[in-house]
Amino acid sequence: MMRGSASRRSRAAFVAATAALALAATMLAGGQAASPVQFAGEAPPPAAPLSLWYRLPASDHPLVMPRPARRGPDAEWVQALPVGNGRLGAMVFGGVVHERLQLNEDTLWAGRPYDPVNPQAKDALPDVRRLLGAGQYADAAQLVSQKVMARPLAQMPYQTLGDLTLTFPDATVVEQYRRDLDLAGAAAHVSYTTGGVGFTREVFASAPDDVIVVRLTASRPGQISFQARLLTPQRATIEATADGDLVMRGVNGDGTGTTADGKPLTGALRFEGRVRVLPTGGTLAASGDAVVVAGADAVTLLIAAATSYRTYADVSGDPAARVSAALGKAARKTVDALREAHVRDYRRLFERVTLDLGTSAAAATPTDRRIAGFAAGGDPALAALYFQYARYLLISSSRPGSQPANLQGIWNDSMSPPWGSKYTININTEMNYWPALSANLAETMDPVTALVQDLAVTGARTARDMYGARGWMAHHNTDLWRATAPIDGPQWGMWPTGGAWLTQTLWDRYEYTGDRAYLRTIYPLLKGAAEFFVDTLVEEPRHQWLVTSPSLSPENPHPFGTSLAMGPAMDQQILRDLFASVTQAARELGVDPELQKRWTAIRARLAPNQVGAAGQLQEWLEDWDMQAPEREHRHVSHLYGLFPGRDIDVRRTPALAQAARRSLELRGDIATGWATAWRINLWARLGNGDRAYDILRFLMSPQRTYPNLFDAHPPFQIDGNFGGASGMIEMLLQCDDGEIRLLPALPAAWPTGHVTGLRARGGFEIDLSWRDGAVERVTVRSRLGRPLRLRRGETVRTVERTSRTTPITFTGDALR
Ligand code: FUC
């Protein structure tokens, strides 16, 4: 039962077992009453400049379990600081007496493998198409509702694993308190002094060692005492083992509803979470479901977790084996060795890009205060911090072998989070990866490739059983089980183009990296996506254009009582990109010559972009925009063609760009977090840096950014963080039509700055510095040796033969 050790199972430095148990008893009994802590003295900013930091904990009271039901994380959670290794995540609250780490494992979702295709859908779809063709939109929506939507109508939510709580002895006066998140070192820290002793805590999530590490130290020996517990809203047993591990074993939550054939979607995943407590000096004791440490000099806690998820169709994995392997290996290393491996692994990714937009005195104030003051101006370094935070979040939530970043990345404290914390693929999942390529983190996209590979299987079933079509498809959402049938209701779900959009995210990766092995991997995915539309596009009666039907312009109702329509502009834009990219892929691989012709012919018959009477880019086939009930709708789907799509460009298609601009003006700047971020990218694409920056000011205000810099939809949704970072890049550098555009939308607020390591299509890596709004110097490294075309305003410089080894440098004079 008792153990005290430096090297866990060997040296037994037994201090009085009774004393430890007495402490345990006090903590268990008295730990429920929060003692008010008084904070004194102002801690200085952390030494690492790329840090989020605060002078108060996110919370410091006992955790109540189960937590009350609510829509989205509470006010404390959005002050806590996230760490993650791609698959394991923790939110660190930094309490002095009550430390809390809210934990996640990225395959812990509700439910079990299922296929939600409605067996009535296939027979009903011809009637739906007929009704849409006849303009009977509301009738079409009703029929879709009755016979086409998925069974069950909702997908399965992502869920919390639970919490690790550490309860320390009561403190009255706490001096020099500070907590921070160091983005360059990927670690959260807490430090303070109480009773004359300095305490520190460090938390990091290691990808190489597959554990979360918590390290506690004190300025004097024998000062660290606490009780550790695991708590969870999941169906789980929790125990403290004889040798001092905390273990939680359970089964995931049930999915809501039943399958089409009436089977309940009960939870079928088993999971285990385990904490190994490794004190140096002092004692360690198990007491009920708690582990108690008394009088230690320093303590390392290792957290591991896993579920039995193997694939979307196979839940036969062994969570205990994975957990025990990870803990066994990590426990043999020193904390210094664990940290070193973590930092080396993380920096390899993070350090590829630096961004300096200038600094000011504001940089020395706590992050929550900076957010409150950002809109007033004068804190360019906060924008750079926001940008690097997005890179940190992407590295921490999406790694080769992990699940893709979901609506909350991997951080979720709920059993039923907003929108299930799933993958919404009519914008949100794609937006998560907008900065991945340009911000030099291509490998964070591996999980998206894997997701699309899964969807190409489950979505082939949906294509066949629901549409009688070849290829594969996905509607507007998916989950851990790779469900692809339409959910939620016709207004949201009856949209066939989600899978096609995802394939363009993969194609982008090929354009950036030129990796032919990768092209071979994704070609079947693009081909299957195209095949589905070859089989399902219909002729629009007036012009005989080829269009999708049934479909909708994501989530936006048109004037006729529903959102259902034929051929919304966004679909046609996505399909133009898809048919272009799949044809080019086939050409480069030297395969499928007949299909290349077929795809090119179909592409030419897709409904074109149209300009409406108000000068706007039409959202639908008909000029309905000005009559639509939600004219300021958050989605700007028809502007996909401007960004991230390729249809519209200020130079190549100036008239359409002008129409897109008009649409954007009609929509207005104020929108939900992700929709605000999209607007930044769009204005940057239109070359209007000041407008883009103005919207960035709103995105980074307390209305759209929480104290921990998480994006507020509201509630928390991580896409805005990634979309915002992408928007900043689009202001500084764009690549399109074979050219790299330098400072295409530089706002007046960033007259002077410096960025290194951004990537552009064609395998280029760029360092760029500018002064007083003019390019000072640009250095381009060419990974593929392709011709380079650089543009700054009307000045163009080309290099026909680039060297893969010698970078090319231009000074500002050459680009004036
Ligand atoms: C789409 C958006 C919502 C939200 C949800 C997760 O449905 O329209 O605003 O972001 O995804």
Residues whose N, C-alpha, C, O or C-beta is under 5 A from the ligand:
A	BS01	FUC	W419 T424 E555
